[in-house]
Amino acid sequence: MKITLQKLVYLLAFVTFTLAAKAQDSAVPDTLRLSIGIDGSYPQSSFANSYTFGVGGSLQLDLPITTKLYATANAGYSVFSPNNNGSNPEAIVGVNLSAMSVAPVKIGLKYFLIRTFYLQAEGGETLLLNKSAVYGLNGNGLTYAGQMGILFKLNKNRRYIDGGIRYERQQSFYGDGHYNTFLGFRVAYAFNL
């Protein structure tokens, strides 16, 4: 069954408004928070010609600025699975593509709109970890991402499940002026420090 981004947005909005009804229980305390997450990525446009999906992990630190606004620092690792089905216009004839290993490092802002529902914007650098295996010209590329998500409380405002969907765009590692774009999700275990 194919899940579209629009359906995910509607589901996330429904869950957010349902949880917002429990206003006294749902507020997120403004304290330093660390999250350890699993990331999934679905390449879009020309990036989808070369790679089918990505999977990885990430660490994120949320530092409160106000009760609703947080500064974020995020570091991760992802591996993109190659598209070697023979119809890839960007492949070298007779040579299979290697998986692409990247490490994005980003900083940004997270703003809580309604209790546990947030919008997040980040920018930074993505490091290409296997430059020679994927014939990259550059070892790094400018990256920016937008995410929306929700924190689900597990117990007494100390531990959470942080779920979000995002759009991310990385500068191409081939010096061609293109971008690697993908839709992604992040599911993380978060706890207050």
N, C-alpha and C positions, 0 to 999 in steps of 0.2 A: 504494500500500500504506500503510495507516494504522499508524503506530507509536505505541504507547501508552507512557505514562510508566512503567508497571510493567515493560515489556520493556526500556526504556532502563536502568532501575535494575538489572535482572538482568544485562544486558550489562556495565554498569559494574562491578558486583560481581565478575563472572567475570574481567574483565580485571585488576581490582585484585588478586585472589587469585593469578592467574597470575603477575603481575609481582612479587608479594610473595615468591614462591619464590626469586627472584634477590636475596636480601637484601643481599649485599655490594655489588652493582652499583646497587641501587635507592635508597639513602638520598639524601635531598635535603639539600644543605649549607645551614646556617643563615646565610644572607647576604642582603643587600638584593637584591630581585628586581623587575624591571619587566616588565609584559606588555602587549602591544598586541593587542586582540581584536576579533572579529566576533561580534555578538550577534543572536540571532533570538528572536522572541517570538510566542506563540500566546495571544491573549486568551481569557479564561474568563468564565463567567456573563454578567452584563449588559454587561460591556465588549465581549464578543464580538458583541453586537447591533449595535454601532456600528463596530467595527474588526475586520478579518479577520486581519492579521498585522503584525508589526513587524520592522524590520531596522535595524541600526546598528553602531556601533563603540564601543570603550571602552579606557581606559588604567587600569592597576591597579598600585599599588606595594605590595609585601609587605615589611614591616619585621620582622625576627626579634625575638621576646621571649625564647623558649627554643628548644631544638632542634626542638620540635614545634608551637609556638604562634607565630603571626605576627599583627601588626596590619596591617590593609589600608586603603587609600584608593583609591577608585574613582570615576572621572568618565567619563561617556559621552554619546552622542547617539543617539537612536532616532527613527524615523519610522514611525507606524502607518498602514497603508493603510485607507481608509474602506470601509464596507459600504454601497454604494449600490444594493442590489438591489431596493429598493422595499418590503421587508418589515421594515425597521428601525423598531421602535416608538419609538425615541428621536429620529428625524430630523424635521426640519421639512418638512411636505408641500410637494413641488415644489422643494425646495432640496437639492442634493447636498452631502454632508459633505465637508469638507476633510481632508486628511491631518493627523494630529496629530504635531507635532514636540516632543520632550521631551529634557531634559538631566538625567539622574539624577546626583547627587553623594552618595556614601555612604562611611561608614567602618565598619570591623568587625573581626572576628577570624576567622582561619583556623587550624584545628587538624588536623594530620596524624595520622590514626588508625593506618594501616599503611603505613609507608614513603612512598609517593607518593600515597596516597589521602587526601583531605581533606574536611572539613566546614567550611562557611563561613557566618557570619551577619553581616548588614550592616544598617545603618539610616542614614537621611539624608533628603534633600529632593530632589524632582523638580521641575524648573522647566519650565513650559509656555511654549514659545518662540513659539507663534503663537496667543496667547490670543484675539484678535479674530476670527481665521479660523474657530475652532471654537466661538465664542460662550462661552468660559470666563468664569467669575466670578472665579476665583482664579488667580494666576500661578504658584502653587507648591502642593505637597502632600507630606505626610509619607510616607515610603517605607521599607519594610523588606523584606528578602529572605533566603532561605536557599538555599544551594547545596551540592552535593557534586560532586566532580570528582577528576581524576587528572592528575599531571604525567608526561608521557612524555619521557624523556631523549633528546636528540639526539646530544650528544657530551660526554664528560668532565665531567658535572655543571655545565656552563656555560649550555647552551641547552636549552629544553624546548618541547613543545607542551602547553598547559594546556587540557584539555577538561572542561566541567562542565555540569550541568543545574540549573536553579533554579526556585523559586517566588517571585514578587515581587508585592507588594501596594502600590498607590499610593492615596493619598487622592484622591477625585474632585475635579476642578477646577470643579465646578458648585455647590458648597455644599449638596449634597443628602444628605450623610452616607453616601454609597456609596463603594465602592472600585473601582479599576481593578486587576483581578488577571490575571495571566498566567503561563503556564509558559514557560520560556525555556531557551536554551542559549548557551554562550560557548565559542568556540574561539580560543585566543590563542597568539601566539609570545612566549615568556618567556625572559628572560636575566638572569644574575646581574650585579650592578653591583660 
